[in-house]
Amino acid sequence: MSGALFGLTFALAAPFWALMILAPRWSWTTRIVGSPLVVAPVLLVYALLVLPALGAVLPVVTAPTLDGLRDLLGTADGAAAAWAHMIGFDLFVERWIFADARERGVPALLTAPVLVLTILLGPLGLAVHLGLRTRWRPAVATSADGGGTGAVAPAAPVA
């Protein structure tokens, strides 16, 4: 069963990644990935893998050791659960990157490679986005322009 759930995990996240990367300006993309519930199917897969093995998992995560974690992840169930864990958190972080980039006006052509990097090497993609986002500031409504134009100007370079 862990093999099937392993394969299912990626398949559940891929459509949302495709929307953010390939159709970032489509109105439905923002509506769909705007909900944190897009990660719910992946979290369900994680629960299906972890809950039956909670007796083996809890000691490893409450008092982690390198050997204990290696032994847990060295099983098919452990590796599949770790994969679902990573995919769920990556998708959630990618939703935030997507929304934050849109709010700041970061060009989609810059955001797309960051999302791909986040899919492949999660924390590195997040780090790149955190660096990139310093160049743009979110749109701010002002009373002078009747509530804001929605335009976003690049921020001044950070020294």
PEKARA-V104494 format. One record per residue. N is the residue number from 0. RES is the residue in one small letter. SS is DSSP state (H for helix, E for strand, L for the rest). Layout:
BEGIN
n->N res->RES ss->SS
n->N res->RES ss->SS
END
This chain:
BEGIN
n->0 res->m ss->L
n->1 res->s ss->H
n->2 res->g ss->H
n->3 res->a ss->H
n->4 res->l ss->H
n->5 res->f ss->H
n->6 res->g ss->H
n->7 res->l ss->H
n->8 res->t ss->H
n->9 res->f ss->H
n->10 res->a ss->H
n->11 res->l ss->H
n->12 res->a ss->H
n->13 res->a ss->H
n->14 res->p ss->H
n->15 res->f ss->H
n->16 res->w ss->H
n->17 res->a ss->H
n->18 res->l ss->H
n->19 res->m ss->H
n->20 res->i ss->H
n->21 res->l ss->H
n->22 res->a ss->L
n->23 res->p ss->L
n->24 res->r ss->L
n->25 res->w ss->L
n->26 res->s ss->H
n->27 res->w ss->H
n->28 res->t ss->H
n->29 res->t ss->H
n->30 res->r ss->H
n->31 res->i ss->H
n->32 res->v ss->H
n->33 res->g ss->L
n->34 res->s ss->L
n->35 res->p ss->H
n->36 res->l ss->H
n->37 res->v ss->H
n->38 res->v ss->H
n->39 res->a ss->H
n->40 res->p ss->H
n->41 res->v ss->H
n->42 res->l ss->H
n->43 res->l ss->H
n->44 res->v ss->H
n->45 res->y ss->H
n->46 res->a ss->H
n->47 res->l ss->H
n->48 res->l ss->H
n->49 res->v ss->H
n->50 res->l ss->H
n->51 res->p ss->H
n->52 res->a ss->H
n->53 res->l ss->H
n->54 res->g ss->H
n->55 res->a ss->H
n->56 res->v ss->H
n->57 res->l ss->H
n->58 res->p ss->H
n->59 res->v ss->H
n->60 res->v ss->H
n->61 res->t ss->H
n->62 res->a ss->L
n->63 res->p ss->L
n->64 res->t ss->L
n->65 res->l ss->H
n->66 res->d ss->H
n->67 res->g ss->H
n->68 res->l ss->H
n->69 res->r ss->H
n->70 res->d ss->H
n->71 res->l ss->H
n->72 res->l ss->H
n->73 res->g ss->L
n->74 res->t ss->L
n->75 res->a ss->H
n->76 res->d ss->H
n->77 res->g ss->H
n->78 res->a ss->H
n->79 res->a ss->H
n->80 res->a ss->H
n->81 res->a ss->H
n->82 res->w ss->H
n->83 res->a ss->H
n->84 res->h ss->H
n->85 res->m ss->H
n->86 res->i ss->H
n->87 res->g ss->H
n->88 res->f ss->H
n->89 res->d ss->H
n->90 res->l ss->H
n->91 res->f ss->H
n->92 res->v ss->H
n->93 res->e ss->H
n->94 res->r ss->H
n->95 res->w ss->H
n->96 res->i ss->H
n->97 res->f ss->H
n->98 res->a ss->H
n->99 res->d ss->H
n->100 res->a ss->H
n->101 res->r ss->H
n->102 res->e ss->H
n->103 res->r ss->H
n->104 res->g ss->L
n->105 res->v ss->L
n->106 res->p ss->L
n->107 res->a ss->H
n->108 res->l ss->H
n->109 res->l ss->H
n->110 res->t ss->H
n->111 res->a ss->H
n->112 res->p ss->H
n->113 res->v ss->H
n->114 res->l ss->H
n->115 res->v ss->H
n->116 res->l ss->H
n->117 res->t ss->H
n->118 res->i ss->H
n->119 res->l ss->H
n->120 res->l ss->H
n->121 res->g ss->H
n->122 res->p ss->H
n->123 res->l ss->H
n->124 res->g ss->H
n->125 res->l ss->H
n->126 res->a ss->H
n->127 res->v ss->H
n->128 res->h ss->H
n->129 res->l ss->H
n->130 res->g ss->H
n->131 res->l ss->H
n->132 res->r ss->H
n->133 res->t ss->H
n->134 res->r ss->H
n->135 res->w ss->E
n->136 res->r ss->L
n->137 res->p ss->L
n->138 res->a ss->L
n->139 res->v ss->L
n->140 res->a ss->L
n->141 res->t ss->L
n->142 res->s ss->L
n->143 res->a ss->L
n->144 res->d ss->L
n->145 res->g ss->L
n->146 res->g ss->L
n->147 res->g ss->L
n->148 res->t ss->L
n->149 res->g ss->L
n->150 res->a ss->L
n->151 res->v ss->L
n->152 res->a ss->L
n->153 res->p ss->E
n->154 res->a ss->L
n->155 res->a ss->L
n->156 res->p ss->L
n->157 res->v ss->L
n->158 res->a ss->L
END
